[in-house]
């Protein structure tokens, strides 16, 4: 068994919120049996079987407060119809305890439904003996008790044995042995104190850490296809994609955030996304169940940077060895398939034969839109009206954001190669980085004080600016003088990126900025993070500090009020909820916290 196999199977042991369908579900692994909580409302004659963070008011508003990585303590509030309940869970050794407390009730109290579940064809069964549920796995039998009497409710949608109780007061649930409400409260109190102590280690950034970590934990599920834990962008997205979906740079960033204090999950995610590499040699834009992938395009090459940061924190060479060959292949693929006539790089989309017939296998493929998707910036104004070269499969725009990231990728891979003893490859990668740095110098506009995208077909600069332009700072040839110009004339320019909330995905003076639609003006955590890391390449402590502080302010705005960690935020107001295209619990929103934690020395 490899180090990775041993690590992931050790991690997937015990009670966790593995089931994507509901955050009110806990599953014991490796048995694959567990519990799912639901409600029956008598005033409206409705049932709630599942609950997800970010769902509609009609479906039930879930407010997350806590989720320890090891599931030792979790807490959410559910508001549905006239019901409001608080659900806390904790671990007591191998046992799980739950406490469901009504905060508001309709005239006739609702019933709490406790459904036994068996998932993923692991051979588990559920039985009921009087008022006890029996969860039977292949190697373990788990009795489930509740503190309230079974009320005999039969009209539910459960297809396996269940318990039900009047939710007129707090109802406790425990596995292993019966416990009173008071005993359950004592277990929860003890574990909640441990959770709070861990959060408080981050001092004034405790809530920023909590927002990031809680989102990572709730967005982590089980992938039965690969028998591994994965952290997906959000559970709602998984439902929309028919099971699960991993996006390229999103998942690497999730691994990085987790690596602050959860090495095992971080390693699992970094390896999982890297292993989706296609036969063509690139990590795809997306990868789903049943080998459904974007076979036409990749995404920003951030894998080596993340892997190297994680290695420097934990020092496990086997982890680098797991990723090395695929990351090298991916790096070469960009040169072979995304090079321009001037030896720079452009985003693209390759033709390929459809595999499943899904609409996504033709939508945007081998055209400008697919190339924009490869950038990760989907509908960015930077790519409006840029011609697509169907012979070379690229848009005719030499992209400073991609070039800067590629330079960083080469240097990080060179360092990884040195660590693993591949000295010749390290030298080759350094030379590749230096060559690209030299070529990128042709993108500098002295009058404008910025490295710019350039049309390959006309040779003209494009002046539509995004935070991706700051990736030029990954180059060692920029120099401190130019770096300072970029910061002073653009980062701190109120007409471009500076403001109460930063950094907008397109400059404030761009005609598309007022749209505030997705990548057309809204603020995105990965853009802030990559710009921050690029700024760290030079002596610009003021910009680092300001970007970190404003990123923290942005994530706390809706986290403290609503428990949201948004996919993106309004460039003017900092709101997340004012756009239907901003998932309320999207894991990479936590990068706003990570920037602040990194700036304050919490990533060592």
N, C-alpha and C positions, 0 to 999 in steps of 0.2 A: 504494500500500500504506500503510495507516495505521500509526501508531507502534506500536500494539498488535500488528498482524499481523507487522510487522518484528521486534519484540521476541520474540514467541513462536517464530517460525521460526528465529531466531538461537539461542534457547535449546534448541530441539529439534534439535540438530545434534551428532552424535557418539555415543559409547557411553554408555548409561545403563541403569538397571534399570527400563525402561519397562513390562515385561511383568508384569501383575498376578499371573499364575499362580504365579510362583516368585521368591524372592529369590536363587535360584541361576541366574538367567537375565539375560543382558546383551544389549541390542539396539542396533544401529547405526541411527541415524536420519539422514536421512529415508528410508533404504532399507528399513527394516523387516525386516532380516535379523539373525540373531544366534545365540547359543549358550544352551543350557539344560543344566545339569549334573544328573546323576542317579546313583544307586547301585544295584548288584545285589548282594544278600546271598545267599550260597550256603547258609548254615546253615539259614535259614528259607525259602529259595527265594522271596524277596520283592523287589519293585522299588520304589524311591523315585524318582518322576518330578518331584515338585514339593515345595517347602518354603516355609512361611509362618511368620512370627513370630507366636506365640500359638497354634499348632495343638497337637493332642494329643500325648501321649507316643508313642502308637502311630504317629502320622503323622510324628513326628520333632520334637524340641525344637530350635528355632533360637534361639541367643543372639546378638543383634547387639552389636557393639562400635563400629563406625564406618561412616559413609557420607558422604564429602565431597559437597557439593552438586553439584560438577562431575564426580563419579564418579572423580576422580583417585585415590582410595583407598577401599576398602571392606573390612570384615572381619566375618565371622560364624563361629560354631561350630555344627555340627550333631551332635546326639546321636540316633541312631536304632538300635534293636535293640542289638547289641553294637558298633556302629560309632560312633566319635567322630572328626570331621574338622574341621580349621580351613581356611577358604577366605578367602584374601586376593586382592584384585584391585587393579590400578593401571593408569594410562594412561601410555604412552610416546609422546608426540606424538599421532598419530591411531590408534595401535595400543593394543590391550587385552592385558594379560597377567594370568594367573590362576595361583595356586599352591594346590594342594589337598594338605594334609598330614594323614596319618592320625595320630590321637592314641591311639586304641584300636581293635583289630581283632578280629574273630572268628577261629576256628581257621584257616579258609581266607579269605584276604583278599578283600574285596569288589572288584567291578569298578567303576571310574569310567566313567560314560557321558557322552560329550560330544556332544550332539545339535544338529545344525544346524537352525535354525528360520526360517520365513518367515511373517510376521504381517500381518494387517489388509488383505489383498488389495492389497498395494503392488507386486505383480509380481515379488517376489524369488524366487529358486530356490536350492536347495542341491545340490551335487554332491560326489562323493568320488573322488579320484584317489590310489590306493594309500593312504598314511597321512596324506593331507592333505584337509581339508574345504575346499570352495570356496563361500563365501557370495556370491551374485551378486545385486546390486541393479540397478536400472535404470541407474545411473550409476557404479557402483563394484563391483569384484570384490575380495573379501577372503579371502585364504588363511588357514587355521587349522592350526597345528602343535601337536604335543604332544611332551614330552620322553621319554615312555615308549613302548615298542613297542605297536602295536595287538594286543590279545590274541585277537581273532577272535570275541568274544561276539556271538551272534546273537539270543538269546532276550530281547528287550527290547520295549518298547511304542512305539518310535520309528517314525514313518511317513515320515521323511525321513532322508537319509544321516547317519551318526554315526560316532564313534570310540569305542573302549573300551580300557581299560588296567587292569592289575592295580594295586590301590592298596596295594601292599606297602611303598611309600615315597612320598616327595613326588613329585607329578606336576605339571609345569608346562605351561601352555597359552599360546600367543601367537598374535596375528594379525599379518599383514604380512610377517613373516619368522621363520625359526626362531630360537629362543633357548635357551640352556642353562638349567638350574635356577638356576645361579649368576647368570646375567644377569637372569633374572626376579626373583630375590631382591634384586638391586641396584636395579632399578626400583622395586620395592615399598618397599624401605627408604627410598629418596629421597622417594617420595610420602607415606609414612607419617610421616616427619619433618616435612614441610610441614603435613600434617593436624594433627599434635600441636602444632606451633607456633601454628597458628590457634586451636586450642582453648585453649592456655595464655594467650592474650591476655586471657582472662576471669578470670585470677587464681584466687582461692579459689572462684569460681563455675564453674571450668572443666568439672567433671563435670556440673553442673546444665545448662550450655550444651550439653554433649555429649549428654545425654539428650534434650533438646528438639530439637536439630538433627538428630541421627541418626534420630529418629522421623519428623520431617518428610521427610527425604530418602528413607527406605525406603517411606513411604506415598505417595510421588509416582509416578504412572504416566502412561501416554499415553491420551488419550481420542480414539479414531479418529473418533468421530462429529463432534466439533468441531475435530479436528486441533489439539489443544492439550494442554499438560501440566496435570494436575490433582493436587492433594494430597487424597486421600480419607481418611476417618476411620481405616480400616484395610483391608488387602487381604482379610482374611477377610470383613468386611462386604460388600465388593464382590462376592465370590463368592455370598454369601447373597442379594444383590439382582440377580443375573443379569448383571452386567457392571461397573457402577460406581454409586456413589451419592454425591451431594454434599448435605450438610445445610447449612442456612442459616447460623446463627450459628457453627457449627463451622468452616465454610470461611473466613468472615471472620477468625476467630481464627487459623486456620492461616496466612493471608496476613500477619497482624500479626506472628506469631512469625518467619516467614521474612524479614520486612523488616528484621530486625536486620542481616543481612548478605547477603541474596539478593533484591535488588530485583526482578529479572526474574521469578522464580517467584512472589513475593508479588503483583506486579501481575497476573500471569496468573490466579491464584486469585481475587483480589478481583473481577476483571472477569468471570471464568467464572461465579461464583455470582450476580453481579448480572444477568447476561444471561439467567438462568433466569426472570426476572420473568414473571408470567402476564399474560394479556390483561386480567384484572381489576385488575391494578396492584400486586401484592405479590410479593416474593421468597418462594418457597414453602418450606415446612418441609423437603421433600426434592425432589431432581430426579435422574432416572436416564436411562439410555439410552432411545431411542425416544420421547422427550417424555413419559415417565411421571413425573408430578409430583403433589404434594399440592395439588390445585386447590381444596381447601376451606379451607386455613389457611396462615398464615405462621409466623414465629418471631420471637424478640426482635430489635428493629431496631438492630443494632450496626454496620451497614455504614458509616454516615457518620462515626462515631467512629474506626473503623479507617482509613478513607480519609484523614481529616484528619491522623491521626498519621503515616501514611505520607507524605503530602504534606509535612508539616513536616520530615521527615527527608531527603527527596530533592528536593523542589521542582519536580516535573514537573506543570505545569498540564494537559497533555494527559491525564494519568491521571485527574484530577478530572473533566475534561470527558467522559471515557468513561463515568463513573458517574453524573454529576450528574442528568440527566433522570430516570433510573430511580429514584434515591434520593429525589428530590422526589416522584415519583408514589407511591412506597411510603409516604412520610410522610403524604401526603394520604389514602391508602387507610385508614390507621388511624383517622383522624378520621371518614371517611365510613362505615366499616363496624364499628368497634369502640367507638364512643362510648356512654356510659351516659346516663341521664336527667339526671344531675348534671353532665354535661360532662367526666367523667373517662373512663377506658378500662377495658375488660375483654377477656379472651381469648375467642376464638370459633371457630366452624367453620361454613362456609357449605355449603348443599346444592349439588350439581352433578350433571350427567349423566355416568354412567360412560363411560370412554373405551376401556379394554382389558378390563374384566371382572375385573381383579385384585382379590383379597380386600381389599387396602388401600384400594381405592376405595369400600368400604362400611364397613370396620371403623372405628368411632369417628367417622365422618363425620356432621356435623350433630347432634352430641350432646355431652354433658359431656366425654367422653373426648377427642374431637377438639380441644376447647378447651384441655384440659390439655396435649395434644401441642403446641398452638401456643405455649404458655408455654415449651416446651423442657423442662419438668420432669415430663412424662409421668405418673407415679403419685404425685406429691407429695400428702401429706396435706392441704395447704392447699385442695385442690380436691375432697376427699371430700364427697360429699353436697350439693354446691352445685348448685342447680337450673339448668337450661339453658333459655333463652328461645328457643323455636323460631321465633318471628316475627322477632326481632332477631338471631338467630344467635350469641348470646353467653351466657356464664354470668353470673349476676346477682351478680357479685363485682367491685367496683371495686378494681383491683389496684395497690397502691403500687409494686410492682416494675416493672410495665409503664409506669406513669405516670412514674416516675423516669427510666427508659430513654428514654421518648419526649421528655421535657424535654431530655435530653442530645442526642438525635437532632436536635431542632429547633435547638439552639444550634450544634451542629457543622455542620449544613446551612446555617445562616445565615452562618457564617464561610466556608464553601466558596462560597456565593453571592457574598459580598463579594470573595473572591479572584478569582472569574470575572467580576466586574463586574455582577452581577445585584443591584443595590442595592435595588430595590423588593421583590424576593423575600426578600432578607436581612431587611429591616425586617418583612415579614409573618411570617417564621419566628421572629424574636425576640419579636414580639408574641404569637405562638402559644405559645411557651415560657413567657412571663410569665403568660399567661392560665392555662395548665395549672398553673404554680407556685401561683398564687393559689387555684385550685380544690383543689389537693392539700392546702392548709392545713387543709381540713375533715377530713382523715384523721389529724390529730395528736391523740393521747390524752395530755393533760397529766399525768394521774396515772401512766400507764404509761411515759411518756417515750419514745414511739415512734410513728412514722407507721404506721397499720395498714390492712389490707384491710377493706373494709366491704361488708356485704350490701346490695345495691341494693333488694331487696324488703322488708327489715325495717328497714334503717338501722342495724343493729347492727354493731359492730366484731367482727372475727375475731382471736383471739389466738394462732393457730398461726403461729409465726414461722419464716422462712427467711432465708438471706443476701440474698434479693431485697429484703427490707425496707430494707436499707442503701442501695438505689438512691435513696431519698428524698434522700440527701445530694447528688445531682446538682442539686438545686434550690438556687438562690441565696437563697431566702427562709427556708431552714432556720435559718441563722445559727449562729455559733460556739457559743453557749451550748447550743442544742438538740443540735448535732452532738456536743458533749462529753458530754451526757447519754446520747445513743444509744451512744456508745463505752463509757462507764463502766458504764452500767446493763445493756447488752446484749452488746456485743462481748466485754467482759471478764467477763461473767457465766458462771461455771462451770456453772450450771444451764441455760444456753442455748447459747452458742457457744464459750466459752473451754475450753481443755483442752490435752492434750499434742499432739493432732492437730486442726487446724481447717481450714475451718469446716464443720460438719455441715449437710446439706441441709435438715434440720428441727431445731428446737431440741432439746437433750438432754432437756428435761423434757416433750416432746410424747409422748403415748401411743404414737405410731407409731415413735418413735426406736429402740427396741430391735429392731425388725424388721431394720434394716440391709439393706434391699432397695432397690437402685437409688436413687431420689430420696427414699426414706424413711429418712433418717439417714446415708447414706454421704456422703463428701466428694467434691466435684466441682470440678475446676480452674476451669471458667468461672465458677462462683459465687464462688470466691475472687478471681478476677481482677476481675470487675465490682464486687464489694464493695470491693476495693482501690482501683480507679479512682474510685469514689464517695467513699471516705474521703479521697483526694487532694484533693478539692474544699475541704477545711477543714484547719485547723492541728491535725492529730492525728498528729504524727510517731511517737509511741510505737506506735500501732496499725498504721501503715504498716510500720514496722520489724518488729514482731512477726509480722504476717501474712506478710511477705516471708520471714523466717527460717523460720517454721514450714512454709511452702509448699515451700521448698527442702528442708527435712528430710524432708518427706513424699515427694517424688518420688525422692530419693536412696535411700530405704529399700529399694525393690525394684529400682531401676535398678542399683545397685552389686552387688547379690546375684544378680539374674537377667536384667538387661537389659530389664526391663519398664517401660513408660510406660502406666499404667493409665487406663482410662476413668473409674473411680471407686475410692474407697478407704474402708475401714472407719473409722467415726468414732471408735472406741475404740482400735483396735490399729494403724491406719495400713496395714493389709494390703490388697493388691489381689486377691491370688489366692484369698482365702477366699470369693469370690462367683462363681458361674458367669455372672453378668450384669455382668462387668467385663472388657471386652476388654483383652488384655495389651499391646497396642501401638496405642493410640488417640491420634491426634495431639494432641487438645486437652489431654491430660494434661501436655503441655509448657508449658502456661500457668503451672504451678506454678514452673517455672524462669524464665519470662518475668517474673513478678512480682519475683523476686529480682534479675534482671538490670536491670529498670527501676528498682527502688529504689536500686540501686548505680550508677546513671548510665551503664549500657551501651546505653541507647536514646537516642541524641542525634540 
